[in-house]
Amino acid sequence: MRDVSELQQEALSICEMVYRACERHQIPCCLAAGTLLGAVRHKGFIPWDDDIDLEIFRTDYECFRRIMQDELGDRLIFQEFQTDPTYPFPFTKIFLRNAVTERLHYPHLNRSGYAFVDVFPLSRCPTNESIARIFFKITELLSLSILSRVCSEGDQVCGYTKRHVIVAYHFFQKLPIPLVQRISSAVINFFNAVSPNRYLCYTGGKYGYPLEKYQADWYHTMENVKFEGREFAIPAGWDALLRHKYGNYRQLPVPANRTGHFE
């Protein structure tokens, strides 16, 4: 097992490459999730965290993908629907190209024990709570129907109890994985196109609805902060965002919950 500080430095080098490329091409990009929390609370990594989370707007996502492949494809591996026919998540994982590994939790990802950066596309989210809940549930079902087929836990990743949800899960599970990936992208793009710009979200994160549904005005402007001595953007509404997602985010979790991805 590699030391967490080594993973952090590797993740930071990946983040620098990705973030600076976004800056050069004027693609808005900001720290997200646990990385945003670390920037505010620790001025850098949460001590036990071993990856970096970034967000971009979905309207910039295709441009982002093209630029990353053109400029950094010789140094980085971009794992997503378009590059991995069994990838279950609707966001991008980025690894150093020379990091040849076996992922512990999801062996099919073939990337374990090496640092990575997650890039989450922020999509517009339905304002109606019932529709938003259905939107999150559909995209979660689609991801889990792939994940259950490619990770060692199998159907244990599901955990559903309601009969109609279980039926939908098993229906998606029988479809070819590339088709499920295309359905997931189509659902996300549809709601991004028809929803007003009042709420943003990303699907596929571990918190789900409603904690990953955000007010769009939290992202209307950005401000810069220091993260491990380097400057990155964060949403100007970071305090409201962190309180929404984590509650009292200044309080450290109990020691038993201070774990990274590879512990």
N, C-alpha and C positions, 0 to 999 in steps of 0.2 A: 504493500500500500504506500503510495507516495505521500509525502508530507503536505499538509494543507497549504503552507506558505508557498511551496513550489507550484501547486496547482493555481493558486491565486496569481502569481506572477505570470504564469503562462496564459491564464485567462485575460489578464490585463494587457498583455502584448497583442492578443487577438483583438480585444476591444479597441485598442489604439488604432490598429490598421483599419478596422471597419468604421469606426467613428470618424477618423480623419478623412477617409474616402467620402463619407457622407457630407462632411463639411466642404470638401472641394467641389462637390456637385450640388451643393445647396439643398440637400435632402434633410429635412428636420429629423433629428434623432436624439433621444434622451434616455437617461438611466431609468430603470423600471424595477418594480417588485422589490426583492430583497436587496438589490444593488442600490436602489433609491433609498431604502431604509438605512443601509450601511453608510451611504454618503451623508445623510442627515445626522444619524446617531453616533457614527464612529469616524466620520471623515474619511471613510475608506471601506474596505471589506468588513462585513460582520465577521468576527474572528474565526468562526467555524464554517463559514460559507466557502464554496470552492468553485463557483461559476459567476458569470456576469449576465445580467438581463438588460436588454435594450428594447425600446419601442420606436416604431416609425408609423406613420399614417398609411392606411391601406392604399390610398390614392397614389402614394409614392412607392408602393411595394414592387411593382414590376420594374420600374426604373432602378430601384435598389438592387434587385436580383441581377439585372443585366450588368450594372456597373461592377458589382462585386465579382461576378464571374470574369468579366473582361480584365479588371485591374488586379484582382487578388486570387484568381483561380489557380495560379501556379503555387501559391503559398498556403491556401486554405481550402478546406472541404466544406461544402454547403449541403447540409442534409435537409431535404424537404420533399414534398410530394413529387416534384418534377425530377428529382435526382435519385430517389430511392423508392422502388415500387412497393416496399412494405412499410414505409415510414408512417406512423399512426397519428402524428400531431399536426395541427394546422398552423405551425410556426416553424421557423428555421433554426437549426442548430449548426454552429460553425466550429470547426476543429482545425488545428494545425495539420497540414497535409502529411507531415512525417509522423504523426501520432498514430501508430498502428497498435490497436488495443482490442480488448473484448469487454464490452459493456456489462457490468455486473447485473444490473436490474433488468435490462432489455438486451439479451445477447445478440439479437439480430442487428442492433445498431453498430456493433463491432467497434466501439469507441471507448471502452471503459478505462478508468484510471487516468485519463488525460483531461485537461481542462477544456471547457467549451464556453461559448457565448450563445445564449438564446435571444433571438430577435422576434419580438411579438408584433404583428401588424395590428394596429388599432383600427377597428371598424366602427362605423356608426351602428348604434344599437336601438331596437324599438323602444319607444317611450312607454307604451302600454306594458304594464308589469306582467300580465298574463302571457302576452305574445313574447316578451323578452325571456320569460322563464322557459317557454316552449323552444325558442331559438337556442338557448344554452343547452337544453336537454337533448335536442336533436344532434347538435354538433358533438356533444359529449358521447352520445350513443354511437355515432359514426366512428369517433376515435377509438373508443373501447372495443368496438366490433373488430377493428384491425388489431389493436394491441393484444387482445385475447388470443389471436392466432399466431403471433410472432414472439411472445414472451413466455417464459417458463411457467408463470402463474396461471395461464389459460383463463378459464371462465371465472377464476377467483377475482380478477380485476373488475368484474361487473358489480357485484354487491347490490343489485336491484332487488326489490321485493314486490313491487306492484306488477300485477300480471300483464297489463297492456304494455308496460315498459319492457318487461322481459321478452314479450312476443316481438316487439320492434327490434330489440337488441339481437335476437336470434335470426330475424329476417335479414338485417344488415350483415350479420355474420356469414350468411350463405352467399352473399354477393362477391364477385371478384374484387380483390383489394383495390386495384386501380379505379374501378367504378365507384367504390365507396369514397375514395379520395376525391374524385371529380364531383360527386354529390356534395361532399362537405364544402368544397370550394364554391360550388354553385349556390348553396344555401347562404354562406357567409357573404358572397358578393351580392346576392339578391337583397338581403336586408341592409347591406351597406348602401345600396343604390336607392332604396325606397324610404329609408329612415331619415327623419330630420336630424340636423346636426346639434342635438341637445344632449345626447349621451354617447359615450364611446365604450368599447369593450374589446377584450381579446378572449377568444375561446381556446380551450386546451390547457389553461393554467390549472393549478391544483386547487384554487379556492372556488372557482365557478361562480354561479349566480347566487346572491346579488353582489358579492364582494368584488367581482371583476367587471362590474358595470359602473362607469365613471361619468361625472358631469363633464361635458365637453369644455365648459369655460375654465376648468382646471388646467387645460392644455392650450388656451388661447395665446398665452405668451410663455416664454421660457426664461430661466435665469441660470447663471453659471455657478457651479460649486466646485470645490476641490475634492477629488477622490484619489486617495493614495498620492497626493501631491500633484495630480494632473487635473486639468480643467475639463469638465463635461457639463452638458445642459441637463436641467431637470424642469419639470412642469412648475410654473409659478404657483399653482395651487397645491403644492406638495404637502402642506400641512393637512388640509382637508382630505386629500387623497389618502395619506397614510393613516389618518384617524378612521376614515371609512373602511379601510382594508384590514388594519391591524388593531384598532382600538387604541389603547394606551401604548403607543409604539415606542415611547421612551423607556418603558420597563423591559428589562431583559427576560427572556423565557427561562423556565426552570432548567437546571443543568441537563436533565434527561432529554430535553428537546433541542439541545444545541448540537445538531449533527448536520453534516454535509451530504452530498449525493453518494459518496463512496464509503460511508461508514456503516 
